Amino acid sequence: MGFKILKQGFCAMLALLLLFSILPIQTALASQGDKLQLSLKVGSTSATVNGKKVAIERPYTENGTVMVPLGVFKKTFGSTVSLEQNNVVKVTYGAHSGVMTIGSDIAWKDGIKVKLGSAPRMVSDVLMVPLRFVADVLGATLSQGSGGELMVTLVPVDNEEDTPKDTGIDSDVGKTQIGNSYFQWTLNYPSGLIAGNSGGDESVATFSSADNLYYVEIHVSDQAVAVDADGLLEQLVREVEAGGELILDRESFPKAAVPYARLISKDSSGALWESRLLYAEGRLYEIYLTDNKAVNYKDFAKYTGLLNSFQPSFDTKSKKIRDLSTVKSGLRDAYNEDYGISLQVPADWSKDDQHLYYESKQGSHLSVAVTSAPAGSTLESWAEDLKMKTKENFVADAYILKDSNKSEISGVSAQINELQLNYGNGVTTEYQALILKNGYRYYFEYVTAAGQDDDKAKFKAIISSIDIDFDLLKENFGRLASDDYKTLKNKTLTKVSKTYGYAIDIPSLWTPYQDIFETQSIEYRFSGGRLQINSKPEGSVEYTVNVLKDAYQNKNNDPKGPRIEGVVESTIADVPATIITAHQIKNGIPLRSKQVVFGKNDVVYTITVTLNDANATAEQQALLDKTLQSFRFTGSK
C-alpha cells in the first residue's frame, strides 16, 4: 500500500556489548530535592560528579558537538541505559527517553526525531555520545563555568516510581497500553513490542516485535466526512488494488463498538499484510500489520487480540498508558540543529525545521531568520531600522506600530514588537522578536489575522519556549548574510541576459522568483509588488500593446475590474516605448500596474511593474523608477 513505510532493520554491532561492562555500577545520588551536577572539560581525563573527582575517557569536540562518555550520566544522575537490537542504546530518566544508534546521526527524544551533530561511537571501548542531546533527554541544564568547564545540572525526579528500572527493552514498567494523547488512540502494549521511528510525525506510529517477527503501523488523518464500515472496506479495497496487491480476505464490522473494516492482502514482494480502517470523531485511523513468517491469511488470527485492542480514544488519567505524544498544551517541539534553535509550535501547524518555517491551515505562520549583525548594531538600532523599513514600505494609513517592549528570550535580552498591516484586504498583526548575540541577529516573525487573542497567546507561548545554543551557531557558521536595511536598501545587483541582449540593476532587497536571465520570463518580488520582464522573439510591439489594451477593457463594468488610467508614448533605453497604466482590485487588494512595451532586434520586451496601493510610498515608487531607468541594451545579442 502507498501508506506503508515499513521500517528497515538495524545492523548489529558487537562493540556495543562492551557498553554494560564499562558503565559504573555505583550511583552517587544526592538527597531528594538536591541538585545533581556533572562538571567536565573537553580534553580532560577527569570530571567532577556531585562534588567528587572521577577518571573518564577524554571528552572531545566533533563537528561542533561535545562528545562525552555515556557512563558519566548514569554515575551522576542515576539515568537508566538499556540495549535494544545490539547497537541501539536507550537512555531513560523519569518520563523521558532518548534513543541513539552507534554510527548514526539520527536520534529520538521522546519519540521526536533529532539530527545529531556527531554520531555516537566507541572510543577505547567506551561509548561516546553527544553531551547536549543526553542532557536534554534528562531535562538537565547545560552551562559554562568560569574556567571553561561544562556544567550539567539536574534536579532529581520527586518520586522513585517515576524512574523506570533498567529492564532492557521492556523498560516501561507498569505500562500495559501505548498510544497518543494528541491523536487520541491506544493499543495494547505487550512485552517485547518496540516503538520505532516515524520521522517526528506524530500522525504515524511504527512498532516491531523484539524478535522482528511482526511489524505494525498506525496512521491518523483528519477527515470531516463520516464513513460507515462498508465505505471503509471499499476504501481499503481501492487502496490495495491500486498498489497491485492480491486480496486474500475482506470483511466489514458495522456492529462493532467502533465500526471498522479489515482485509488481508499479499504485496508484490510476497509479504502478507492485515489492514484495518476505523473512523471516529473526525479522524480516520489506519492500521497495518505484517508477519515475516505468514504464508496464509489465517496466520493473522493470532494478532486478533492485539489489533482488536486498538481504540480511537486515550484516557489521560490512566497511568497504565505509555504516551507517545510530545504535545503539551497544544504545542510540539521543533528544532534546527544547524542554528541550535529549539522551540515549540502549535501541534496542528505544518513544520519545516530545516527552513524554520511553520504555518497553520488558516494561514498564520512563524518564520525565523538568522543573519550577521552589522558592526555597532544594538537591539535599539535594529528596532529603529525595522520601523524605518515599515514606514518606507507602507503608506501612512496602512500600518500601525502598536507596541514595543523589552523582554528576555533564552536567557538574553530581546525586543518584542507588535504592528498591524493592511495590504487592502484586511488587517494582519505581525509580532516580531529580536535577539542579538555574539554578532548574530535572530529574527522571529509571527503573522496572523488581526484581533485573534488566541494567536497572541500562541505567540507568547512560542516565545517563552525558545532555547538557543548561541555557542553552536558560532561554532557552525562564520559570516552570514546581513539584513542591514539602511545599507541594503541602496544596493543593487546588475543582471545580464546575453540571450536577449540587455542588463538591469535589481535592488538587493528584492526576492528572486524567476531569475534565470537567459529565459524569456523574469520575476522579482518585494513588499507589496513585483517586477516582471518578458522577452518575446519575433513579436510585434503594436500587437502586444493592443492585446494589453484589450485585456484591460472592463467590458462588464466590474467595479473591481481593471481601469486604464493612461497610455503614454515614451522611451526606454533610447528606443520608443508605450506605457500602459491601469488600476484594479485583485484578490481584494487595490493595486496599480504599469506595462512598458518596446522592441529591438526583432524582440518585443514587456516590463510589468505591479504595486499595491498600500505600499505605494514615495520611496517604493522612486526605487521602481530607478530600476526601470537602469534597463539598457548591451549590444551582445
Secondary structure, DSSP 8 states (H G I E B T S, - for coil): -TT----------GGGGGHHHHS-S------TTS-EEEEE-TT-SEEEETTEEEE----EEETTEEEEETHHHHHHH--EEEEETTTEEEEEETTEEEEEETT-SEEEETTEEEE-SS--EEETTEEEEEHHHHHHHHT-EEEE-TTS-EEEEE---S-GGGS----TT--STT--EEEETTTTEEEE--TTEEE---TT-TTEEEEEETTSSEEEEEEEEE-SS---HHHHHHHHHHHHHHTT-EEEEEEEETTSSS-EEEEEEE-TTS-EEEEEEEEETTEEEEEEEEETT--SGGGGGGGHHHHHT-BS---TT-SSEEE----BTTEEEEEETTTTEEEEEETTSEEETTTTEEE-TTS-EEEEEEEE--TT--HHHHHHHHHHHHHHHS-GGGEEEEEEEEEEETTEEEEEEEEEEE-SS-EEEEEEEEEEETTEEEEEEEEEETT-HHHHHHHHHHHHH-EE-HHHHHHH-SS--B--HHHHTT-EEEEEETTTTEEEEEETTSEEEE--TTSSEEEEEETTEEEEEEEEET--HHHHHHHHHHHT--TT--TTS-EEEEEEEEEETTEEEEEEEEEEEETTEEEEEEEEEEEETTEEEEEEEEEEGGG--HHHHHHHHHHHHT-EE-S--
